[in-house]
Amino acid sequence: MKLNRITRTLLAALCILLVTLVFFSIWKIVSILHGYKAAERRYSALTDSVVSVQAAPSADPAAAETQSQEDAAAPSEPAEPRERSPIAIDFTALAQRCGDIVGWLYLPDTVINYPVVQGSDNEYYLTRFLDGSPNGGGTLFLDFVCPSDFSGCNSIIYGHNMRDGSMFALVDDYGDQAFYEAHPVLYLNTPAQNYRLDVFSGFTTDPESFVYSTDFASGDAQRDFLNRLLAASEIRCSCPLNAADRVVTLSTCTYSGEDVRFVLCCKITEID
């Protein structure tokens, strides 16, 4: 059966459309992968230039010998060295690259080793690198309403859950008990103070959740907030809390539902 002219024209147009869609899809995938690789290279170069490993503190033999000579009859136990962040950050160099730098977040033995910024809103750094250039993965950023020195009751850091496993993709993995048990502690370095972040709660929630509260009218309200975080946790955590503890909350999208988030709540403790 012969096809009439109109039918042949429609089939040809359909074939051209399908071929165009195939090539567009391939181009889109290649562009996304190229963006992932470009971002990885930029963050790797940044890390190499501003991050260094910091040796753990050790007892001073000379000081111990002096103490022994002064009190030979009843030598005192040497003081426990204060915990030190495993990394050191050159914040002077970072500030020259971006004036919005407020910290650096590190999860040992993982890809989470990133700067944290704070903009004038919660939109700018969603799609921008430190220098303001376009970057689909954005930059980790502190909620603009939080004190930049992390002195608030609940300091919220946002990051994308990237398909290539970068940025805050691993935050979503804390929904698995085994992953939490292997990574119960993160570190947050800031220009003025370093901190240990002990995970005490992780759960799936919505964008309007109580977890995004940042200020509380009283100590009782803050205590109730901590109790709600503990009750909501989908993982069993061993971190003890008291009513005065401050919180750092890491927030990212999760693919387990529509328009939902996974949040990781951590107790913040000063270290060297």
N, C-alpha and C positions, 0 to 999 in steps of 0.2 A: 504494500500500500504506500503510495507516494504522499509525502507530507506537503501540505500547501505552503506557500511562501511565508505567510504570517506565522505558522507553526515553527518553521525552520528558523525564522528570525528570533522568536521567543526562546527556542532551545539554545540558540547561539548566545543570546543575552544571558540566559541562566548559567551557561557554562562559564562565561566570562565573569559573572558575579561570583560563582563558587570559587574559581581560581583566584580572584581578587581577595576573597575572604580568607582563603588558605594562606596566601602570601602575607596578608595583613596580620593574621594570627601568628605566623612564624616570626614576622618582624617584631610584633609586640613581645613575644616570649624572649627573643634575643635581646631586645632593649631592656627588659626587666632583669635578665641575667647579667647583662653588661652593667646595669646600675648597681646590682648587688656586688659585683667584683670591684667596681670603682669605689664604692663606699668602704669595702673591706680594705682596699689598699690605702685609702686616706686615713682610716682609723688606725691601721697598723703602723703607718708612718708617724702618726701623731703619738701613739703609745711609745714607739721606739725613741722619740725625741724628748718626752717629758716624764716617763715612768721608769723608776729604777727599783730593784729589789732591795729591801731593807733587812739587814741581819737582825736576828732576834737578840734581845739584850742578854748579857751574861754577867755573872758575878765578877767583881773586880778583885783579883788575887791580892793586890797591894793593900786594898782597904781591908780585906779579910785578915791579912797578916797583922796590920796595925791594931785591929780590934782584938786579936788574939794576944798580942803583947800587953795591951792595956788591961785586959781582964782574963789572965791565964787561968785563974782558979775556977771561973764560971763563964766560959765563952758563950756568947749569945748566938742564937741561930741567925744565919745571914738572912736579910730581908728578901722576900720574894721580888724578883724584878717585875716591873709593871709591864703589862702586855703592850706590844708594839705592832702597829700596822705592818703587814708583810711587804707593802710597797711604799715608796716615797714619790711625791709628785712635785714637779717644778711648776708651781703656780705662777711664778713671775713670768715664765715663758708662755704659759697658757693665757694669762691675762693680756699679753701682747697680741695674741691671736683673736681673743674674744673677751670683751669687757663684761660679759654676762656670766662668766664662769663662777660657780658656787661650790663645786666639789668634784670628786672622782669616785665612782662606784666600782667595786672589785669583788668578784666571786671567784675564789681560788680554783684553778684547774678547769676553768670554763671560758667561754668567749666574753662573758660580762667583765669588761675592763674599759670603761667608758667615762668621758667627762659628763658632768651634770651642769646645766645652765639654768638661768631663770630669766624669762622675758617679761615684758610688760603685760602680756596676756598668755592664754594657754593655746594659742593657735600658731604663732610665728614659727616655733621650732618643730612643729609637727612634720614639716617638709623641708627643713633647712639644716645645713651643716653649720658648724661653729661660725664660719665666716659669712654666713647669710646666703651662700650659694645653694641652689636647688639640690635636694637629697631626699629621695623617696622614703628612706628609713628615718629621716629626721635626726634629732639629737635628744638624749634623755634630758627632761626638764622638770624643775621643781615648780609646783603650782605657784602662780604669781601672787596669791594671797598669803603664802607662808613666809615667815622670817627667813631671810637668805642664809642665816647662820645655823639653821636647823634647831633653833631654840624653842620652836613652837610645840604644842602638845601633840600635833599630828602633822608631820611634814610629808607631803605626797609627791612622789616622783613618777612621772609618766614616761612610757616608752612603747614603741610599736612591737607587736608580735610578728616578726618577719618570717616569711616562708623559708628563708635560707638558714634559719636558726640564729640569726644575729639579733642585736638589740635586746628586747625583753622576751624573746621567744622562750627562754629557759624559765622565766618567772611562771609561765603557764604550766611548766613541768612540775612545779611544786604541788600540784594536785595529786601527785603520786607519792605515797608514803616513803617508798624506797629512795626517791630522789631527795626528799627533804632530809632523810637520815644521813645521806651521803654529803649534804651541803647545808648544814643547819646555821652557818654563820657567813655573813657578808661583811665587807669593810667599806667605810665611807671616809675618805680623806677630804678635808676642807682647808682653806688657807690658814685658818686659826686653830683648828683642832681636828684630831683624827678620832674615828669612832668604830666600835664593833657593833654590828647589827645582828642580834639574835632573833631568829624567826620564831614567832609564837602563834601565828595563825595564818591560814591561807584558805580562801574560798571564792566561789563564783558568785557574782552579784550583778546588779544593774547600775547604769550610770548615775542614778539618783540615790544610791544607797547611803545609809548612815555613815559608812566608812569614810566618806569624803568630807565629813565634818572636821574642821581645823581649829575651832576655838570652843571653849566650854565656860559656862558662867560660874562654875564652882568646882571644888575638889570632888564633890559627890557626883557631879555630872561627868567629870573625867573618869572617875572610877566605874560608873555605869557604862561608859563607852568602852573601856577595856574589857569589862565583863561580857559585853555584847560581841566584841571581837573574838574572845575566847570561845563563846558559845557557838559562833557561826563557823568556826574552823572545820574544814573537811579533812584535816590531817591531825595526827596526835603529836603535839610538840612538848618538849621537856623544859622549855625556858620558863623560869619563875618570874612572876610580876608583882609589883606593888603599886598602890594607887598613884604614886608620884612619877611613875615611869613615863618617859616621852616615847613617841612612836614615829617610825618612818614607814610609810606605806608605799609599796611599789605596785603600780597599776598598769595593766595591759589588756588589750582585747583578747578574747579566747574564741576558738572556733567550735566550742561545744554547744553554742546556741546563737540565736539572733540578737544582736545588740546587747551582749553581756560582756562583763569584764572578769578577769581573775586578779585578785589583790593578795599581796603578801605583806603581812604586818610584822614589823621587827621592833624589838626594844633597842634603844640607842644608848650605848655606854661609852664614856670617854676612855681613850687609850692614848699611848704615845705615838 
